[in-house]
Structures are given as structure tokens and as C-alpha cells.
Amino acid sequence: MDNVLEIKDLRISFASDGKRVEVVGGISINVPKGKIIGVVGESGCGKTVTALSVMRLIPEPPGKIDSGEIIFDGADLLHYSDRDMRSIRGNRISMIFQEPISSLNPVFTVGNQIEEALSTHLNLSKQERKERVLELLTLVGIPAPQRRMHNYPHEMSGGMSQRVMIAMALACNPEVLIADEPTTALDVTIQAGILELINDLRVKMGMAVLLITHDLGIIAEVADEVYVMYAGKVVEHGYTADIFREPHHPYTVGLLNSVPGLQENKEMLNAIPGVVPSPDNFPDGCRFQDRCPLVIDKCRTDEPLLEQVGNAHTAACWRRAEVKKIEN
Amino acid sequence: MSVKELIKIEKLKKYFPIKSGIISRVSNYVKAVDGIDLSIPEGQTIGLVGESGCGKTTLGKTILKLLEPTSGEIIFENNNITHLSASKMRPFRREMQIVFQDPYGSLNPRMKVESIVSEGLVIHNILSGKDRKDFIRELMRTVGLREDALSRYPHEFSGGQRQRIAIARALALKPKFIVCDEPISALDVSVQAQIINLFIELQEKFKLTYLFISHDLRVVRHISDKVAVMYLGKIVEISPSKELYKNPLHPYTQILISCVPIADPSRKRVKTVLKGDVPSPINPPFGCSFHPRCPIAVEKCKTVEPELRDVGSDHLVSCHLV
């Protein structure tokens, strides 16, 4: 398949109290052209750090990309100079963040901020830029764009600000859009609109989307493929339908069971016991061992690697054959 | 069968004045809670859902009299507490507690967990010395924390553990009623399930009554006996939760339910996406406040405000077209 972006065996660590703590431990993610790739996991699993590393936005120090490659357009982004990276960032790869309101600059109008992206990367006249801003605001579904482009961020609601962020990210027709929890801060009604917008735009513009979220519901609705991350590792990967129909990692099963549906009644949820281990204290062997219902001695000593469990479906678990048993 | 009502509120209003000009003249009001009737039976959970800015948190705080109501009545166990002075209110404060959304902001970082949890006991002068210590230790086990947590500070705990501390603090005074204001939305998915389970367990153990505020319909459905949907300071639909999710009648409720992402990729649903944002609660639209965004609005909706009326099987809805 034609991948626009390939993350290969990426390792990232941060300095903490004089020690180096590895927060992303050798993950590989492929983003094919025109697809929505979901990355799901809890806080601290390394999903945001991974996204930031693609944009080369990890603060160094204290962060450091220890090894791995990020292949975009045939070249490794990790070897780009700052100047070359600037010509990619916001132009061919762009990113939207969780908090739309704090991501916008409060002292410039939203039209101004979108124009900035255009003037940085494209050679357009002032008139052309203005037309493009209007076109983008219309594209992301902002009513009365003529008037809205002169608004300041504080005059807009959360949903509207996120639309502006998306308009800004799309300004230069990126090939890859990285969306880090784009709807977490928004109401469900607004969330549905933003997800629909992202989905429409990838169809219209053929861009690939790397969608980072903690909500399996969102993954189920829009993602083509899913990577499930836990404590800095990818523990399961496959097509969305396969993962939901037949999860092969106990953590994925636990996540699926933790989400209350709209169907069942008041009864106990099957919560995953315990908490995510902290990066300076990852156990040997499988990192999920202390919370896993299927744990055996081997899990405490040997680290499981991603193994094939189906068509383009991999899971990192010694007991992947037994996982079906936990579902009741 | 009649169930005892623990809390009953009648025509409750909470307006926040907007001051403008150099003499700070009150120019208008934000109508955060605009005439709400609600009764909460003992031992049950009422879920309260709505978008941000609909007034759900203000309602919770006004019921507890953490905010002074503008008008209306609050009746707690047949006592009208609406106009009680702070000192007369004090015995009632023991009976009603709140758990906040953000466990990072709601615990004093300079206090040890023991002081945080026992503060209420000190203020109300309940138990002392060893008895108090034993009681607090027992409480920590009840909420699923270790005893040694007592001598530590809030920053040493994760979000889920902090929320357990906040719950222990709320339980210390053996309240009858707890307002849970988005208690799990700041937590991770797997931890959310643990905390929901804890709330359900505690309710059974201590016969607690909850007002459970959340924007997440999945969670509300899971924990509530009855669900109220709020829009712009008013309840637009209220019904037993099973009935509400099976048979939502108000167009707003229908849209809210259709927007919830379901963790099942094989289920392709038709989503109705709401146009526009929630209107300002300063100047709510005339007639039905939902009409500018309503897909089925007719002329009448623009002029006449619908009443909340019973449509059978304890299901109340305020819409002209039902």
C-alpha cells in the first residue's frame, strides 16, 4: 500500500531527575494515503508525544528522539534541518490540538491567523489570500465567513474555534493531518459535526489523517485502522472492524468493556483494575501484566512482540489465543 | 408505591446580573437556571445532561445553596432550606455534599489527605482523637485507597486516586445526598469505569441519593434511574432512563442521543448534526428556546413557549409537536 507517512521503530525519552525515561518504546505506525488512522490509548501512553515527534515539536532538551525513522515523501524527517522542517510543518503536514481556544492567538483576528499560514508557505497576493481565507472558512462550515474572519478568538465558541483551527491546518492542502484529541474539549453535538467535517475533507482532498483519541466510540465511527497503545508500546493493530469484532489483547478488551453503551442497564462495568504504570517504573516483560486477568509467569519476564493474529491484524500478548475467554 | 422524596425544588431560578458602565448598573441577567421543578426520590440517581453552558452545574450548586437562588423553593426532607441563614443551614450541610469535576483543582495542595478528608468532621465537631482516625482509615478502605495515603499530599496521586479522595471527603459526614458534578470527565477511560463502579457500590452501601451531572449520555444512562435533559436553563425532557433512551421525544434529546459515538463500527447510524451553537442565555430566543436549531420547528415554536407536560409513563417533555 501507498504510505504517505511511516513511523519506524521510534523511541523517545525524556530527562527526569537526572535519569532518562523512555516514554515511547519502539513503535511503528503506517499512514496510507487518504485513510484515517486512529491511535487510541490512555494518558501517558505516548500517543501525543508520538504525534509531536512527527512535527518535530518535541522540546529538546528535555526530550530526545533516541532512534527510529519518520519517513515522509521518501526522506527521514528526523534528518531535516530546522529550516527544511519549517517548510513542511503547517504546509504538507499540519496538526490540530485538543484545546482550540488556547491554540489561537488572542490578539489577532482569526482571518489574520489563517492568512499567516498562507503567507508563510504560498506565494499569493493579498487579494488571493483573502479569497482563500473565505474559501477555507466556508469549507469548514463557519456561517457568515465574511463577518467571522474579522472576529477575535474570544468572540467564538469552542466548536467554532476548532473549525478555525482546522481551516488553518488545511490552508496549504496538507497531505497529512494530525488531529490530537480534536473533539475532547467539545460537546457531543459539536463533536459529531467536527468528525463529520474531518471525514468529508479527507474524501474531498485525499489527505491522510492520524487521529489520536482516548474514545473508542470515535475510532469506531471514523477510523479505517487502529493502533492501540499502552505504556509507550503499540499492543494491537488492525482494521477497525477486526479490532472491535475480535480483539486479541486483554487491554483492548478491557478498554472496550470500560465504555458504557447506550443499551445496557445499571450494573457494574468491567473496569480494568489498577492504574497505568509510570514511565520511570515500567515493569520487565509485558507492561500490562499488573492489570491483566490472564497474566502468567512468562509475562513478568519476557516482553511480548507484535505477532500476526489475522489479516493485517497484530497483537503483542503471550496469551493472545486465550483472550476470547475474558469477554464474559 | 410511593417513594420518599429527599429533595424537591420548585420554580427554581438563578440569574447572574451583568453589570456595565462606570456605576456598574445591572444591565441584564444571565438566566443560568430558569424555573426548574425537580424532585429526587431517596436512594435514587437523577442524571442531568446537557451541553456546556446549559446551566447544569449552576443548578447543582444552587440546590446545595452554594449559590443563593434568585427565586423558587428548595425543600430538603420536608424542610424549606431556601432562605436559611448560614448558621441555620449548617446542620443541613452535613447531609449534602458535592464531588467536583477536576480532582486536580478541588483538593488543597498544601493539606495532607488526612486533613482534607477529616476537615468536615473537625468543623462539625464529630468524633475525636482515635475514633476519628479509625473512622477515616475505614473510609479510605471503603473508597479503595490504602491507609498510608492519609499521610501524603494530593500531588502524589493520580487523577483517579484523587477523585477517590474527593469522594472520601464527601462521604466523611455520612451525607444523604451527593451532587456529582462531572466527576469522571477528567479521568482516563479505564479509570472512569472504576469510579462509576465505586459510585454505584457506595450508593447501595450507604443508601445515597445522587444528582449526577454529566455531558456524557453513556455514563448517565448507566448510572441513573431517571434522566433530565437541560437546555438553556430549562428541563426540556425528563423520564426514567430506560424509557428516555428507547423513546426520546424532544428533538433535542433525539439529536443528543444520535450524536453519541458508539464503540461498534458495524453500526452505521444516521447522525443529525446540530446547526449553530447554543444561543446566549442572556437573551434566549422567544417561544421554545430550541427553535432556532430545531429541525422540525413550526411557526408556533417561535412565539409560544411549550410547557413541560406529562405524556404518560412518568415521561415529561416540553415540545409543541409531541
Interface residues (C-beta under 8 A of the other chain):
Chain A: E42 S43 P143 S157 G158 G159 M160 D187 V188 T189 I190 Q191 A192 G193 L195 E196 H214 D215 L216 G217 I218 I219 A220 E221 T240 A241 F244 R245 G254 L255 L256 N257 S258 V259 P260 G261 L262 E264 N265 K266 M268 L269 N270 A271 I272 P273 V275 V276
Chain B: E51 S52 S158 G159 G160 Q161 D188 V189 S190 V191 Q192 A193 Q194 I196 N197 I200 E201 H215 D216 L217 R218 V219 R221 H222 I223 S224 D225 K242 Y245 I255 L256 I257 S258 C259 V260 P261 I262 A263 D264 P265 S266 K271 V273 L274 G276 D277 V278
